[in-house]
Amino acid sequence: MSKTSKPTLSVQADPRSERGIAYTDLMFEIFRINNRINAWGDRFSAGTGLTGARWRVLGSTLPEPKQVAQIARERGMTRQSVQQIANSLVDDGFARFKDNARHKSSKLLEPTALGRKTILQLNARYAGFADALSDGSTAAELRATTKLLARLSAQLDDVSS
């Protein structure tokens, strides 16, 4: 190589399709928003005795008591992390385990009066936030995005099986 010539770098073309590139961009945006949602949930629930994760787990039990594995599937979390959170909610008086008539070895998690009151207060405050944050988007756009994300999630489940 002469003193005046510069080394050239070999740049390979991106092997992904345009759709694959768009999917990757979407995944990175989901990672960013997930991190922001988690941080926001912790700030929003500060002072209540709950974190964003504890809010999500306990909130899953409002309609009816649930097994830890049910909550994990519903919230897209690992069973082990939900179990740790459930134990801490019980230790702190926000929830309790109760016997499960359908499965003796898998107890149900349910909110205590304190847990129910705390979740209902957070959910009431959250309603205004959801309306403010979604300003500028139509309900149809949000539903279409939800449908797309649910389909991509199912496809990931299929390839992971």
RARA-V765220 format. One record per residue. N is the residue number from 0. RES is the residue in one letter. SS is DSSP state (a for helix, b for strand, c for the rest). OMEGA is omega in degrees with one decimal (NA if undefined). Layout:
# RARA-V765220
n->N res->RES ss->SS omega->OMEGA
n->N res->RES ss->SS omega->OMEGA
This chain:
# RARA-V765220
n->0 res->M ss->c omega->179.6
n->1 res->S ss->c omega->-178.6
n->2 res->K ss->c omega->-176.2
n->3 res->T ss->c omega->-179.1
n->4 res->S ss->c omega->179.8
n->5 res->K ss->c omega->177.1
n->6 res->P ss->c omega->178.3
n->7 res->T ss->c omega->176.9
n->8 res->L ss->c omega->177.1
n->9 res->S ss->c omega->179.1
n->10 res->V ss->c omega->179.6
n->11 res->Q ss->c omega->176.3
n->12 res->A ss->c omega->177.8
n->13 res->D ss->c omega->-176.7
n->14 res->P ss->c omega->-178.6
n->15 res->R ss->c omega->174.3
n->16 res->S ss->c omega->176.1
n->17 res->E ss->a omega->178.0
n->18 res->R ss->a omega->178.3
n->19 res->G ss->a omega->177.0
n->20 res->I ss->a omega->179.0
n->21 res->A ss->a omega->177.5
n->22 res->Y ss->a omega->179.4
n->23 res->T ss->a omega->177.0
n->24 res->D ss->a omega->178.3
n->25 res->L ss->a omega->-179.7
n->26 res->M ss->a omega->178.9
n->27 res->F ss->a omega->176.9
n->28 res->E ss->a omega->176.9
n->29 res->I ss->a omega->177.0
n->30 res->F ss->a omega->-179.1
n->31 res->R ss->a omega->-177.7
n->32 res->I ss->a omega->177.4
n->33 res->N ss->a omega->178.0
n->34 res->N ss->a omega->179.2
n->35 res->R ss->a omega->178.8
n->36 res->I ss->a omega->179.7
n->37 res->N ss->a omega->178.8
n->38 res->A ss->a omega->178.7
n->39 res->W ss->a omega->-179.8
n->40 res->G ss->a omega->177.8
n->41 res->D ss->a omega->178.7
n->42 res->R ss->a omega->-176.3
n->43 res->F ss->a omega->-177.0
n->44 res->S ss->a omega->-179.2
n->45 res->A ss->c omega->178.8
n->46 res->G ss->c omega->-179.4
n->47 res->T ss->c omega->-173.6
n->48 res->G ss->c omega->179.6
n->49 res->L ss->c omega->166.9
n->50 res->T ss->c omega->176.0
n->51 res->G ss->a omega->-179.7
n->52 res->A ss->a omega->178.8
n->53 res->R ss->a omega->177.1
n->54 res->W ss->a omega->-179.5
n->55 res->R ss->a omega->-178.0
n->56 res->V ss->a omega->-179.0
n->57 res->L ss->a omega->178.6
n->58 res->G ss->a omega->178.1
n->59 res->S ss->c omega->-176.3
n->60 res->T ss->c omega->-177.8
n->61 res->L ss->c omega->-179.1
n->62 res->P ss->c omega->-179.3
n->63 res->E ss->c omega->175.7
n->64 res->P ss->c omega->-176.9
n->65 res->K ss->b omega->172.2
n->66 res->Q ss->b omega->177.9
n->67 res->V ss->a omega->-179.6
n->68 res->A ss->a omega->177.3
n->69 res->Q ss->a omega->179.9
n->70 res->I ss->a omega->-179.8
n->71 res->A ss->a omega->179.2
n->72 res->R ss->a omega->-177.6
n->73 res->E ss->a omega->-174.6
n->74 res->R ss->a omega->179.4
n->75 res->G ss->c omega->-179.7
n->76 res->M ss->c omega->175.3
n->77 res->T ss->c omega->178.4
n->78 res->R ss->a omega->-178.5
n->79 res->Q ss->a omega->-179.8
n->80 res->S ss->a omega->177.2
n->81 res->V ss->a omega->178.9
n->82 res->Q ss->a omega->178.3
n->83 res->Q ss->a omega->179.8
n->84 res->I ss->a omega->179.0
n->85 res->A ss->a omega->178.6
n->86 res->N ss->a omega->-180.0
n->87 res->S ss->a omega->176.9
n->88 res->L ss->a omega->177.2
n->89 res->V ss->a omega->-179.8
n->90 res->D ss->a omega->-177.0
n->91 res->D ss->c omega->174.6
n->92 res->G ss->c omega->179.0
n->93 res->F ss->c omega->-176.9
n->94 res->A ss->b omega->174.8
n->95 res->R ss->b omega->173.7
n->96 res->F ss->b omega->175.7
n->97 res->K ss->b omega->-179.3
n->98 res->D ss->c omega->-179.7
n->99 res->N ss->c omega->-178.2
n->100 res->A ss->c omega->-177.5
n->101 res->R ss->c omega->-175.0
n->102 res->H ss->c omega->-171.0
n->103 res->K ss->c omega->-176.8
n->104 res->S ss->c omega->-178.6
n->105 res->S ss->c omega->-177.6
n->106 res->K ss->c omega->177.9
n->107 res->L ss->b omega->175.1
n->108 res->L ss->b omega->177.2
n->109 res->E ss->b omega->179.5
n->110 res->P ss->b omega->169.0
n->111 res->T ss->c omega->176.6
n->112 res->A ss->a omega->177.9
n->113 res->L ss->a omega->179.8
n->114 res->G ss->a omega->179.3
n->115 res->R ss->a omega->179.8
n->116 res->K ss->a omega->-178.9
n->117 res->T ss->a omega->179.8
n->118 res->I ss->a omega->-179.4
n->119 res->L ss->a omega->177.0
n->120 res->Q ss->a omega->178.0
n->121 res->L ss->a omega->-179.3
n->122 res->N ss->a omega->178.7
n->123 res->A ss->a omega->177.3
n->124 res->R ss->a omega->-177.3
n->125 res->Y ss->a omega->-177.2
n->126 res->A ss->a omega->178.3
n->127 res->G ss->a omega->178.2
n->128 res->F ss->a omega->-179.1
n->129 res->A ss->a omega->178.7
n->130 res->D ss->a omega->-179.0
n->131 res->A ss->a omega->-177.2
n->132 res->L ss->a omega->-177.8
n->133 res->S ss->c omega->176.6
n->134 res->D ss->c omega->-177.1
n->135 res->G ss->c omega->175.7
n->136 res->S ss->c omega->176.0
n->137 res->T ss->c omega->175.6
n->138 res->A ss->a omega->179.8
n->139 res->A ss->a omega->178.1
n->140 res->E ss->a omega->-179.1
n->141 res->L ss->a omega->177.4
n->142 res->R ss->a omega->178.8
n->143 res->A ss->a omega->177.8
n->144 res->T ss->a omega->177.7
n->145 res->T ss->a omega->179.9
n->146 res->K ss->a omega->178.2
n->147 res->L ss->a omega->-178.7
n->148 res->L ss->a omega->177.4
n->149 res->A ss->a omega->178.9
n->150 res->R ss->a omega->178.5
n->151 res->L ss->a omega->177.5
n->152 res->S ss->a omega->178.6
n->153 res->A ss->a omega->178.4
n->154 res->Q ss->a omega->176.8
n->155 res->L ss->a omega->176.6
n->156 res->D ss->a omega->-178.7
n->157 res->D ss->a omega->-178.1
n->158 res->V ss->a omega->179.4
n->159 res->S ss->a omega->-176.9
n->160 res->S ss->c omega->NA
